[in-house]
């Protein structure tokens, strides 16, 4: 069996201020550091063969804290993968979240992101954001799905049978990943900071648990 433990980074300043945080970065808050340490305690006895983070400071710092708690890091291979970076929000980066979703959803009759997702599905919302972005740079459904599958395929190839990996990534990215790899693409809530999602990549990737 090949298993990947995906973790959402700890709370950041922009999370605390409820601002859109995709490819823009901000440091972990004290609460975020505590969340990362809690994950480290939960996973400290697991032996990982590969440890990965996105190239965002908030993900790298979270992984640092987690691995300090781990009992089996002597021969651990560590990497940075840009493909597990957060979804790109284009010109909405850094803007107030409520304002953003009013701009995107208002013309469609919804002022909340979750209402859009429940009606149209999570991936389709990526296209709504792209269309509403005046610069049309926000990542589309096709782009994020391709990036997620490329990342999972790369990790799958790196692992041998019986191996486990830990990957620190981001909330919207992991919500899309879990939706793609859960049969029927059900509605899933945004994972909490420090939430753990487990993906079995032995054969066809499938979610074992989400946002624990």
matplotlib code that plots the C-alpha trace (Angstrom):
import matplotlib.pyplot as plt

x = [0.0, 1.2, -0.3, -0.1, -1.0, -2.0, -2.0, -3.4, -0.9, -1.6, -3.5, -1.8, -2.2, -4.3, -6.4, -7.0, -8.0, -10.3, -8.5, -8.0, -4.6, -3.5, -0.2, 0.3, 1.9, 1.9, 3.4, 1.8, 0.2, 0.9, -2.3, -1.1, 2.2, 0.2, -2.0, 1.1, 2.5, -0.7, -0.5, 3.1, 2.0, -0.7, 1.7, 5.0, 5.1, 4.5, 7.5, 7.4, 9.6, 9.0, 8.1, 6.9, 5.6, 4.5, 7.0, 4.9, 6.5, 3.4, 3.6, 7.3, 7.1, 4.2, 6.2, 9.2, 7.2, 5.5, 8.8, 10.4, 8.0, 8.6, 10.6, 11.8, 13.4, 17.0, 16.7, 13.7, 13.7, 12.4, 11.2, 9.4, 6.7, 5.2, 2.3, 0.9, 0.8, -2.6, -5.1, -4.2, -6.9, -5.6, -6.5, -8.6, -5.4, -5.3, -8.8, -11.4, -13.1, -16.7, -16.1, -14.6, -17.5, -20.0, -18.3, -18.2, -21.5, -23.7, -24.3, -25.1, -27.6, -25.4, -23.4, -21.7, -19.1, -20.7, -24.1, -22.3, -20.5, -23.7, -25.5, -22.7, -20.0, -16.6, -14.6, -17.1, -16.5, -12.9, -14.3, -16.6, -13.7, -11.6, -14.5, -15.1, -11.4, -10.8, -7.4, -8.7, -5.7, -7.5, -6.9, -9.6, -11.2, -9.2, -5.9, -6.3, -7.5, -4.5, -2.1, -3.6, -3.5, 0.1, 1.2, -0.5, 0.9, 4.4, 4.1, 2.7, 5.7, 8.1, 6.7, 7.3, 4.9, 4.5, 5.8, 4.1, 4.5, 3.5, 2.5, 1.8, -0.5, -3.4, -7.1, -8.8, -6.2, -7.0, -10.7, -10.5, -8.1, -10.5, -13.5, -11.6, -10.7, -14.0, -16.5, -19.5, -17.7, -19.8, -20.0, -17.0, -16.4, -13.1, -10.5, -9.5, -6.0, -4.0, -6.6, -5.3, -6.5, -5.3, -5.1, -4.4, -2.3, -1.5, -3.5, -6.2, -6.0, -8.9, -9.6, -9.4, -10.3, -10.8, -10.1, -9.5]
y = [0.0, 3.6, 6.3, 10.0, 12.1, 15.6, 18.3, 21.9, 24.4, 26.2, 29.5, 32.5, 36.2, 36.4, 33.5, 35.4, 38.5, 36.5, 37.5, 35.5, 33.7, 31.6, 32.4, 35.4, 34.3, 35.3, 33.9, 31.5, 33.0, 31.7, 29.7, 28.4, 27.2, 25.5, 23.7, 22.5, 21.2, 19.3, 17.6, 16.7, 15.1, 13.1, 11.8, 11.6, 7.8, 7.3, 6.6, 8.6, 7.9, 11.3, 14.7, 17.4, 20.9, 23.5, 26.3, 28.7, 29.9, 28.9, 25.3, 25.0, 26.3, 24.0, 21.0, 22.1, 22.1, 18.7, 17.0, 18.3, 16.1, 13.0, 10.1, 8.7, 11.5, 10.2, 9.0, 11.1, 12.5, 16.0, 17.9, 21.1, 20.6, 23.6, 21.4, 21.3, 25.1, 26.7, 27.5, 30.8, 33.4, 35.9, 39.6, 38.4, 37.6, 39.4, 40.8, 40.4, 37.0, 38.2, 41.0, 38.5, 36.1, 38.9, 39.9, 36.4, 35.0, 38.1, 38.1, 34.3, 34.9, 33.7, 35.8, 32.9, 30.6, 27.5, 28.3, 28.3, 25.1, 23.3, 24.3, 24.0, 21.8, 22.8, 22.7, 24.8, 27.6, 27.9, 28.8, 31.4, 33.0, 33.0, 34.6, 37.3, 38.1, 41.3, 40.0, 36.4, 35.0, 33.0, 29.3, 27.4, 24.0, 22.3, 23.9, 23.0, 19.4, 18.9, 20.2, 18.1, 14.9, 15.7, 16.1, 12.9, 11.0, 12.2, 11.3, 7.9, 7.2, 8.2, 5.8, 2.1, -0.4, 0.1, 3.7, 6.7, 10.4, 13.5, 16.5, 20.0, 21.9, 24.3, 24.5, 25.1, 22.8, 20.0, 20.5, 20.1, 17.2, 15.3, 16.1, 14.7, 11.5, 10.8, 8.9, 11.0, 14.3, 15.0, 18.4, 18.7, 21.5, 23.5, 21.6, 23.2, 24.5, 21.5, 19.1, 15.7, 14.1, 10.6, 9.4, 5.8, 5.8, 2.1, 1.8, 4.3, 7.1, 7.3, 9.2, 7.2, 10.0, 13.8, 16.7, 14.7]
z = [0.0, -0.8, 1.5, 1.4, 4.4, 3.2, 5.8, 5.5, 6.8, 10.1, 10.4, 8.8, 9.2, 6.0, 7.2, 10.4, 8.5, 6.2, 3.0, -0.1, 0.1, -2.9, -4.4, -2.0, 1.2, 4.9, 8.1, 10.5, 13.6, 17.0, 16.7, 13.3, 14.9, 17.7, 15.1, 13.3, 16.6, 17.3, 13.9, 14.7, 18.0, 16.1, 13.5, 15.6, 15.6, 11.9, 9.7, 6.5, 3.5, 1.9, 3.3, 0.8, 1.1, -1.4, -2.0, 0.1, 3.4, 5.4, 4.2, 4.7, 8.2, 9.0, 7.8, 9.8, 13.0, 12.3, 11.5, 14.7, 16.6, 14.5, 15.8, 12.4, 10.4, 10.1, 6.5, 5.5, 2.0, 1.9, -1.2, -2.3, -5.0, -6.7, -8.0, -4.4, -4.1, -3.4, -6.1, -7.9, -7.3, -9.9, -9.1, -6.1, -4.2, -0.9, -1.1, 1.6, 1.2, 1.6, -1.0, -3.4, -3.3, -3.6, -6.8, -8.2, -7.0, -7.0, -10.8, -10.4, -7.6, -4.7, -2.4, -0.6, -2.0, -0.4, -2.1, -5.5, -4.7, -3.6, -6.8, -9.4, -7.8, -6.5, -9.7, -11.6, -9.1, -10.3, -13.7, -12.2, -10.4, -13.6, -15.6, -12.9, -12.6, -14.6, -15.7, -16.3, -14.5, -11.7, -12.1, -14.1, -13.2, -16.0, -14.8, -11.2, -12.0, -14.3, -11.6, -8.9, -11.0, -12.0, -8.4, -7.2, -10.1, -9.4, -5.7, -6.6, -8.8, -6.0, -3.4, -3.2, -1.8, 1.9, 1.8, 3.4, 2.5, 4.3, 2.1, 3.5, 1.1, 1.2, 2.0, -1.4, -3.1, -0.8, -1.0, -4.8, -4.5, -2.1, -4.4, -7.4, -5.7, -3.9, -5.9, -6.9, -6.2, -3.1, -1.3, 1.1, 3.5, 3.4, 5.5, 8.8, 9.4, 10.5, 9.0, 7.8, 4.6, 3.7, 0.1, -0.9, -4.1, -4.3, -7.6, -8.6, -6.0, -3.5, -0.3, 2.9, 5.2, 4.9, 7.2, 10.3]

ax = plt.figure().add_subplot(projection="3d")
ax.plot(x, y, z, "-o")
ax.set_aspect("equal")
plt.show()
